[in-house]
Amino acid sequence: MDMIWDTSIFLGKFLYYFLESVFYKIIPKKKKDVAGETVLITGAGSGLGRLMAIKFASLGAILVLWDINEEGNMETYRMVKEKEGVKAFAYTCDCSNRQEIYRVADQVKKEVGDVTILINNAGVVTGKLFLSTPDDMVERSFLVNALSHVWTYKAFLPAMMKANHGHLVCISSTAGVVGINGLSDYCASKFAAFGFAESLYIELRVLKKSNIKTTIVCPYFIKTEMFHGCTTKYPFLLPILEKEYVAEKVLNAILEEQTYLMMPKFVYFALLLKQILSSDMLFALIEYLGLDTCMASFIGQSKAGEVQTEAERKQL
Ligand SMILES: NC(=O)c1ccc[n+]([C@@H]2O[C@H](COP(=O)([O-])OP(=O)(O)OC[C@H]3O[C@@H](n4cnc5c(N)ncnc54)[C@H](O)[C@@H]3O)[C@@H](O)[C@H]2O)c1
């Protein structure tokens, strides 16, 4: 009897949420107002982080900018302050260091107040074949791309829980849902970031903290320094995304309180294929899409200065 009742409730909810999602596909959700919200962005000193900071500033949010690169972060600070009346605070913070995250977080709480929108965006990439990746670079990938999310949640989530108000944003990657050749440490750390954010999303729902929203973002390659040199074979299926486009989509997803955002749309389809195709069929698809060679001409962040030769990449 219980099972019949449970199943009826489940099917009722399923149908309701299905119709709701179809409705919102036709009529976009009302966007939330972020004026006066305190938005912390890690990795705000360049690329996507900088663009998101500029967009949030134009909506009247208070900005807290974190980056290990003081110069880049100050440049973002100057850019957001160009708009009159914007409140912004820049902090140099090495997100690979737990103690430093906690120290700077305490400083933010004292000087700015509670963070209500946390965007974990700082990221690093090694871009070497697995056996050529030094151990410290593997560790750095996990520390920055995944573990920093855990420490920032520990620092800022308690106040969100108390107020039952907030938004947690995880910038993962397509490499956080699909393994990509030449990106083993990056993929592993981005899968970890995705899993952590998704698990907390469920935990918060179970704890009935439904006003703390989560947005998990998985973009394919973006035209920033990070994956400089990478290629795509069929841009109409897997384009290298414009950073302005990605920043706008992320902003919209946050304002519409969307939980998952994959870009481009083909990634949703690829994920479905991953579940249903045989591994050989999947590998044929990987070759067809050029995902086996997309990292072959990788140059990456210029500051890293670690351009790999073809010989180095092949050394396994
Ligand atoms: N560029 C892409 O193709 C792509 C694709 C998918 C996902 N992403 C993700 O998007 C996010 C933004 O990347 P981006 O493309 O703007 O790259 P980016 O290199 O322009 O920005 C990354 C920022 O993180 C900062 N950072 C690095 N290590 C840090 C540390 N230890 N502490 C604090 N800050 C640190 C850098 O200084 C830089 O400002 C990253 O998480 C990245 O993994 C990027």
The ligand as an SDF file (V2000), in Angstrom:
LIG
                    3D

 44 48  0  0  0  0  0  0  0  0999 V2000
   39.0930   28.5530  -20.3940 N   0  0  0  0  0  0  0  0  0  0  0  0
   38.4230   27.4370  -20.6310 C   0  0  0  0  0  0  0  0  0  0  0  0
   38.4540   26.8800  -21.7380 O   0  0  0  0  0  0  0  0  0  0  0  0
   37.5730   26.8270  -19.5450 C   0  0  0  0  0  0  0  0  0  0  0  0
   36.6790   25.7970  -19.8870 C   0  0  0  0  0  0  0  0  0  0  0  0
   35.8980   25.2360  -18.8870 C   0  0  0  0  0  0  0  0  0  0  0  0
   36.0090   25.6890  -17.5820 C   0  0  0  0  0  0  0  0  0  0  0  0
   36.8900   26.6910  -17.2850 N   0  0  0  0  0  0  0  0  0  0  0  0
   37.0060   27.1370  -15.9040 C   0  0  0  0  0  0  0  0  0  0  0  0
   36.5900   28.4780  -15.8120 O   0  0  0  0  0  0  0  0  0  0  0  0
   37.2650   29.1050  -14.7130 C   0  0  0  0  0  0  0  0  0  0  0  0
   37.8400   30.4330  -15.1660 C   0  0  0  0  0  0  0  0  0  0  0  0
   38.8490   30.1720  -16.1100 O   0  0  0  0  0  0  0  0  0  0  0  0
   39.3110   31.2390  -17.2150 P   0  0  0  0  0  0  0  0  0  0  0  0
   39.1010   30.6010  -18.5250 O   0  0  0  0  0  0  0  0  0  0  0  0
   38.7210   32.5470  -16.9500 O   0  0  0  0  0  0  0  0  0  0  0  0
   40.8830   31.2140  -16.9590 O   0  0  0  0  0  0  0  0  0  0  0  0
   41.8770   32.3450  -16.4310 P   0  0  0  0  0  0  0  0  0  0  0  0
   43.2170   31.6980  -16.3800 O   0  0  0  0  0  0  0  0  0  0  0  0
   41.7130   33.5680  -17.2290 O   0  0  0  0  0  0  0  0  0  0  0  0
   41.3390   32.6390  -14.9520 O   0  0  0  0  0  0  0  0  0  0  0  0
   41.6710   31.8530  -13.8460 C   0  0  0  0  0  0  0  0  0  0  0  0
   41.9600   32.7960  -12.6890 C   0  0  0  0  0  0  0  0  0  0  0  0
   42.2290   31.9930  -11.5320 O   0  0  0  0  0  0  0  0  0  0  0  0
   43.3030   32.5900  -10.8480 C   0  0  0  0  0  0  0  0  0  0  0  0
   44.0110   31.6340  -10.0100 N   0  0  0  0  0  0  0  0  0  0  0  0
   44.7950   30.6160  -10.4010 C   0  0  0  0  0  0  0  0  0  0  0  0
   45.3280   30.0110   -9.3330 N   0  0  0  0  0  0  0  0  0  0  0  0
   44.8480   30.6420   -8.2460 C   0  0  0  0  0  0  0  0  0  0  0  0
   45.0430   30.4870   -6.8610 C   0  0  0  0  0  0  0  0  0  0  0  0
   45.8710   29.5500   -6.3660 N   0  0  0  0  0  0  0  0  0  0  0  0
   44.4110   31.3180   -6.0170 N   0  0  0  0  0  0  0  0  0  0  0  0
   43.5960   32.2960   -6.4910 C   0  0  0  0  0  0  0  0  0  0  0  0
   43.3830   32.5060   -7.7900 N   0  0  0  0  0  0  0  0  0  0  0  0
   44.0090   31.6850   -8.6680 C   0  0  0  0  0  0  0  0  0  0  0  0
   44.2120   33.1150  -11.9400 C   0  0  0  0  0  0  0  0  0  0  0  0
   45.1360   34.0890  -11.4590 O   0  0  0  0  0  0  0  0  0  0  0  0
   43.2030   33.6680  -12.9360 C   0  0  0  0  0  0  0  0  0  0  0  0
   42.9210   35.0300  -12.6810 O   0  0  0  0  0  0  0  0  0  0  0  0
   38.3010   28.0960  -14.2280 C   0  0  0  0  0  0  0  0  0  0  0  0
   37.8250   27.4100  -13.1000 O   0  0  0  0  0  0  0  0  0  0  0  0
   38.4190   27.1370  -15.3860 C   0  0  0  0  0  0  0  0  0  0  0  0
   38.8690   25.8580  -14.9830 O   0  0  0  0  0  0  0  0  0  0  0  0
   37.6650   27.2760  -18.2390 C   0  0  0  0  0  0  0  0  0  0  0  0
  1  2  1  0
  2  3  2  0
  2  4  1  0
  4  5  1  0
  4 44  2  0
  5  6  2  0
  6  7  1  0
  7  8  2  0
  8  9  1  0
  8 44  1  0
  9 10  1  0
  9 42  1  0
 10 11  1  0
 11 12  1  0
 11 40  1  0
 12 13  1  0
 13 14  1  0
 14 15  2  0
 14 16  1  0
 14 17  1  0
 17 18  1  0
 18 19  2  0
 18 20  1  0
 18 21  1  0
 21 22  1  0
 22 23  1  0
 23 24  1  0
 23 38  1  0
 24 25  1  0
 25 26  1  0
 25 36  1  0
 26 27  1  0
 26 35  1  0
 27 28  2  0
 28 29  1  0
 29 30  1  0
 29 35  2  0
 30 31  1  0
 30 32  2  0
 32 33  1  0
 33 34  2  0
 34 35  1  0
 36 37  1  0
 36 38  1  0
 38 39  1  0
 40 41  1  0
 40 42  1  0
 42 43  1  0
M  CHG  2   8   1  16  -1
M  END
$$$$
